[in-house]
Amino acid sequence: MTDTTPTHEPLKFAYWVPNVSGGLVISSIEQRTDWGYDYNVKLARTAERVGFEYALSQVRYASSYGAAQQHESTSISLALLLATEKLKVISAIHPGIWHPAVLAKFINTADQFSHGRAAVNVVSGWFKDEYTDLGLEWLEHDERYERAAEFIQILRGLWTEEKFSFDGKHYDITDFTLRPFPFEVPGRAHPEIFQGGNSTAARFNGGAFSDWYFSNGKDFDGFTEQYDDVTRIAAEHGRRTRFGLNGFVIQRDSRAEAEAQLREIIAHADGGAVEGFRKSVQEAGNATTDKKGMWADSSFDDLVQYNDGFRTQLFGDAQQIAERIIEYKKRGVDLFLLGFLHFQEELETFGETVIPIVRELEADLERTGDPIEVAAR
């Protein structure tokens, strides 16, 4: 059976690619960021220089709730891979819009061109209009995750087997071989597969099929509850799933200054856009029988940041933020997916000041023998 305990591996850091206009908060406050190509190339090169290992390209199709303009996720991911040397870029994609074999072929190409740095985040779908307005089938919540589970299994099969076949409810593949396979990377079976969600169905997929489980922003108890559940499912399937946690960073000279910045962001929230987003996402979250879907319990303030990033509370000076990050590592977080108000300068400052402190604290954990396990609750 695969080892399912947290490891002493260094934390990994990722950032949200701002390939969507409007920044990462639904607020009229100034956000010094840009969704264009040149800005994103500069940001990617900065990120890999200061210690970020991953970037996640957002997926949007319909112009909505402040995201008026978008670059398609796989296209900009390939562009960023070709513009960098070390950064791994994760493309968020929707089953039902992509066929798994077509997506697998695209990722094969991107992976070959980047020497093994392409990855994918399978987003089961929550924005109904993006399907129905295009004449595509809209499935109810648990069926969307059933389709996503088949999608992930087909990706893995096509990336690792010749004459791969799959007979499922949503997909039927017969003796299919994709050539070339993904780029051969020692220790990596195939491009990494990420998947997120809060619901029971999402947790099952995360434990049973995915390499990584992305969690929306959570406090310590909220993350631990998800970690325990997904880890149990993974162990039942002889697997180990790694965990990514979303967080919105407000790094200032003090906690008080950071909290003042947070209050200002929320005070200038675009109420109509936030409510429109809330209506769309909570319709999806509340569609689950146990009401555990993503955003089902998010407040107005939480939704000012799309993925509940305020809940992780990465606010304060560099030392305070680093210490909180380490506390999450003790609870099983392997990767932080981060957003910023002013992307270029704040990401760079985070990499130059917070990440070195995190590395020092990780070294302290190794020296003192403090196990990187679920902390006492």
C-alpha positions in Angstrom: 0.0 0.0 0.0 1.2 3.5 -0.8 2.4 5.6 2.2 -0.3 8.1 3.1 1.4 10.1 5.8 2.5 13.8 5.3 6.2 14.2 4.3 9.1 16.4 5.2 9.4 17.6 1.7 9.7 21.4 1.3 6.4 23.2 0.8 5.6 24.2 -2.7 4.2 27.5 -3.8 1.9 28.3 -6.7 0.2 31.5 -7.8 -3.0 32.2 -9.7 -2.2 33.3 -13.2 -4.1 36.6 -13.8 -5.3 35.5 -17.3 -8.7 37.0 -16.4 -9.4 40.7 -16.1 -10.5 42.3 -12.9 -7.9 40.8 -10.6 -8.6 38.3 -7.8 -11.0 40.3 -5.7 -14.4 41.6 -6.7 -13.7 45.1 -5.6 -13.3 48.6 -7.1 -10.1 49.1 -5.1 -7.0 49.5 -7.2 -5.4 46.2 -8.2 -2.1 46.7 -10.0 -2.3 43.7 -12.2 -3.0 42.9 -15.9 -4.5 40.0 -17.7 -2.4 40.4 -20.9 0.4 38.3 -22.3 3.4 40.6 -21.6 2.4 41.1 -18.0 1.9 37.4 -17.4 5.3 36.5 -19.0 7.1 38.9 -16.8 5.2 37.7 -13.7 5.9 34.0 -14.5 9.6 34.7 -14.9 9.6 36.7 -11.6 7.7 33.8 -9.9 10.2 31.1 -10.9 13.1 33.4 -9.9 11.8 34.0 -6.3 10.9 30.4 -5.5 7.5 29.6 -6.9 7.3 26.1 -8.5 3.8 26.2 -10.0 1.3 28.6 -11.6 -2.4 27.9 -12.2 -4.2 29.3 -15.3 -7.8 30.1 -14.6 -10.6 28.8 -16.8 -13.4 31.1 -17.8 -15.5 31.3 -21.0 -18.5 33.6 -20.3 -17.9 37.2 -19.6 -19.3 37.7 -16.1 -19.1 39.1 -12.5 -16.1 41.4 -13.2 -14.2 38.9 -15.3 -15.1 40.7 -18.5 -12.0 39.5 -20.5 -10.3 36.1 -20.4 -7.4 34.3 -22.1 -8.1 30.6 -22.6 -6.3 28.5 -19.9 -4.4 25.9 -22.0 -3.3 28.5 -24.5 -1.8 30.9 -22.0 -0.3 27.9 -20.0 1.6 26.8 -23.1 2.8 30.4 -23.7 4.1 30.6 -20.1 5.8 27.2 -20.3 7.6 28.3 -23.4 8.6 31.6 -21.8 10.1 30.0 -18.6 12.7 27.4 -17.7 11.5 25.8 -14.4 7.9 26.8 -13.7 5.3 24.1 -13.9 2.0 25.5 -15.3 -1.4 23.9 -14.4 -4.2 24.4 -16.9 -7.7 24.4 -15.4 -10.2 22.7 -17.7 -13.8 21.6 -17.8 -15.0 18.1 -18.7 -18.0 18.4 -20.9 -16.3 21.2 -22.9 -13.1 19.2 -23.5 -13.0 15.6 -24.7 -10.4 13.8 -22.5 -8.4 12.5 -25.4 -8.2 15.9 -27.1 -7.1 17.4 -23.8 -4.6 14.6 -23.2 -3.1 15.2 -26.6 -2.8 19.0 -26.0 -1.0 18.4 -22.7 1.3 15.8 -24.3 2.4 18.5 -26.7 2.8 21.2 -24.0 4.7 18.6 -21.8 7.1 17.7 -24.6 7.8 21.3 -25.5 8.4 22.2 -21.8 10.4 19.1 -20.9 7.9 17.8 -18.4 6.4 20.9 -16.8 2.7 20.7 -17.9 -0.1 19.8 -15.5 -3.9 19.9 -15.4 -6.6 20.9 -12.9 -9.9 19.1 -13.7 -12.7 21.5 -12.7 -16.0 19.6 -12.7 -18.0 22.7 -13.5 -20.2 25.1 -11.5 -21.2 27.9 -13.9 -24.4 26.5 -15.5 -24.7 29.2 -18.1 -21.3 28.3 -19.6 -22.8 25.0 -20.6 -26.4 25.7 -21.4 -25.8 28.9 -23.3 -23.4 26.9 -25.6 -25.9 24.1 -26.0 -23.9 21.7 -23.9 -25.4 19.2 -21.5 -25.6 20.4 -17.9 -25.4 17.5 -15.4 -26.4 17.7 -11.8 -23.7 17.9 -9.2 -22.8 14.3 -8.5 -23.0 13.4 -12.2 -20.5 16.1 -13.0 -18.1 14.5 -10.5 -18.8 11.1 -12.0 -17.9 12.5 -15.4 -14.8 14.1 -13.9 -13.7 10.8 -12.4 -13.9 9.1 -15.7 -12.1 12.0 -17.4 -9.2 11.7 -14.9 -9.0 7.9 -15.4 -8.9 8.4 -19.2 -6.1 11.0 -19.0 -4.0 8.7 -16.9 -4.7 5.8 -19.1 -3.9 7.6 -22.3 -0.7 9.0 -20.8 0.6 5.7 -19.6 -0.8 2.9 -21.8 -0.8 1.8 -25.4 -4.1 0.7 -26.9 -6.0 2.1 -23.9 -9.7 1.2 -23.6 -12.4 2.6 -21.2 -16.0 1.7 -21.0 -17.8 4.3 -18.9 -21.1 6.1 -18.4 -19.9 9.3 -20.1 -16.9 8.2 -22.3 -16.1 5.2 -24.4 -12.5 4.7 -25.6 -11.4 1.7 -27.7 -7.8 0.6 -28.2 -6.4 4.1 -28.4 -2.8 5.2 -28.4 -1.5 8.7 -28.2 2.0 9.4 -29.5 4.2 10.8 -28.3 3.6 10.1 -24.7 4.3 12.9 -22.2 7.9 13.9 -21.7 9.8 11.3 -19.6 10.6 12.7 -16.1 12.3 10.5 -13.6 9.9 9.7 -10.7 6.9 11.1 -12.5 4.4 8.6 -14.1 2.6 11.3 -16.1 1.7 15.0 -16.0 0.3 15.9 -12.5 -3.5 15.8 -12.1 -5.1 18.3 -9.8 -8.7 18.5 -8.7 -10.6 20.4 -6.1 -14.0 20.9 -4.4 -15.6 20.6 -1.0 -18.4 18.1 -1.5 -18.5 14.4 -0.7 -18.2 13.6 -4.4 -15.2 15.9 -4.8 -13.4 14.4 -1.8 -14.0 10.9 -3.2 -12.4 11.9 -6.5 -9.5 13.6 -4.8 -8.7 10.5 -2.7 -9.5 7.8 -5.3 -8.2 9.3 -8.5 -6.3 12.6 -8.3 -2.6 13.3 -7.6 -3.5 16.6 -5.9 -6.6 17.9 -4.0 -7.1 21.6 -4.1 -9.0 23.1 -1.2 -10.7 26.5 -1.2 -9.4 28.8 1.5 -9.9 27.3 5.0 -9.0 28.0 8.6 -7.1 25.3 10.5 -10.1 23.2 11.5 -11.7 23.5 8.1 -8.6 22.3 6.3 -8.0 19.4 8.8 -11.6 18.1 8.4 -11.0 17.9 4.6 -7.5 16.5 5.0 -8.7 13.7 7.2 -11.5 12.8 4.9 -9.6 12.8 1.6 -6.6 11.0 3.2 -8.9 8.2 4.5 -10.4 7.7 1.0 -6.9 7.7 -0.6 -5.7 5.1 1.9 -8.7 2.9 1.2 -7.6 3.0 -2.5 -3.9 2.4 -1.7 -2.9 5.9 -2.8 -1.5 9.1 -1.4 -3.1 12.4 -2.4 -1.2 15.6 -1.9 -3.0 18.8 -0.7 -3.0 22.3 -2.1 -4.6 25.2 -0.1 -5.8 28.5 -1.6 -4.9 31.7 0.2 -5.0 35.4 -0.5 -1.8 37.1 0.8 -1.9 40.6 2.3 1.6 41.2 3.4 2.2 44.6 5.1 4.5 45.9 7.8 2.1 44.7 10.5 -1.0 42.6 11.1 -3.0 45.7 11.8 -2.0 47.3 8.4 -2.9 44.0 6.6 -6.3 43.8 8.3 -6.9 47.5 7.4 -6.2 46.6 3.8 -8.6 43.7 4.0 -11.3 45.9 5.4 -10.7 48.4 2.6 -11.0 45.7 -0.1 -14.3 44.5 1.3 -15.6 48.0 1.8 -15.1 48.7 -1.9 -16.6 45.3 -3.0 -18.8 45.4 -6.1 -22.0 44.2 -4.4 -23.9 43.4 -7.6 -21.0 41.3 -9.0 -20.4 39.5 -5.7 -24.1 38.7 -5.4 -24.2 37.4 -9.0 -21.2 35.2 -8.3 -22.8 34.0 -5.0 -26.0 33.1 -6.8 -24.1 31.1 -9.5 -21.7 29.2 -7.2 -24.0 28.6 -4.2 -26.6 27.1 -6.5 -24.0 24.6 -7.4 -22.7 24.1 -3.8 -26.2 23.6 -2.4 -27.1 21.1 -5.1 -25.3 18.4 -3.0 -27.4 16.3 -0.7 -25.2 17.0 2.3 -24.7 20.7 1.5 -20.9 20.4 1.5 -20.4 21.7 -2.0 -17.9 24.5 -2.7 -19.0 27.9 -1.5 -22.1 26.4 0.2 -21.2 28.2 3.5 -19.3 31.2 2.2 -20.3 34.6 3.4 -20.5 37.8 1.3 -17.1 38.8 2.6 -15.6 35.4 1.8 -16.8 35.7 -1.8 -15.2 39.0 -2.4 -12.2 36.7 -3.1 -13.4 34.1 -5.6 -12.0 31.0 -3.8 -12.4 32.0 -0.1 -8.8 33.0 0.0 -9.4 35.4 3.0 -10.3 32.4 5.2 -6.7 31.2 5.2 -5.7 34.4 6.9 -2.3 34.9 5.4 -2.2 38.5 6.7 0.6 40.4 8.5 4.3 40.8 8.1 6.7 38.3 6.5 7.4 36.5 9.8 3.7 36.2 10.8 2.7 34.9 7.4 5.5 32.4 7.3 4.6 31.1 10.8 1.0 30.6 9.8 2.1 28.8 6.6 4.2 26.4 8.7 1.2 25.7 11.0 -0.7 24.6 7.9 2.2 22.4 6.8 2.0 20.6 10.2 -1.7 19.8 9.3 -0.8 18.3 5.9 -0.6 21.1 3.4 1.9 20.4 0.6 1.3 23.4 -1.6 0.0 26.9 -1.3 -1.9 28.4 -4.2 -1.7 32.2 -3.7 -3.3 35.4 -4.9 -2.2 39.0 -4.4 -3.8 42.4 -4.8 -0.8 43.9 -6.7 0.5 40.8 -8.3 4.0 41.7 -9.7 5.4 43.6 -6.7 3.6 41.6 -4.0 4.5 38.2 -5.4 8.1 39.3 -5.7 8.2 40.6 -2.2 6.6 37.4 -0.9 9.2 35.2 -2.7 12.1 37.3 -1.5 11.0 37.7 2.2 8.4 35.0 3.2 9.7 32.0 1.4 13.2 32.2 2.9 11.6 32.4 6.4 9.5 29.4 5.6 12.6 27.5 4.6 14.3 28.4 7.9 11.2 27.3 9.9 11.2 24.0 7.9 14.8 23.4 8.8 14.0 24.1 12.4 11.3 21.4 12.3 13.8 19.0 10.9 16.4 19.8 13.6 14.0 19.7 16.5 12.3 16.5 15.3 8.8 18.1 15.3 6.9 15.7 13.1 5.2 17.1 10.0 1.9 15.4 11.0 -1.6 16.5 11.8 -1.2 18.8 14.8 -2.8 18.1 18.1 -6.4 19.5 18.0 
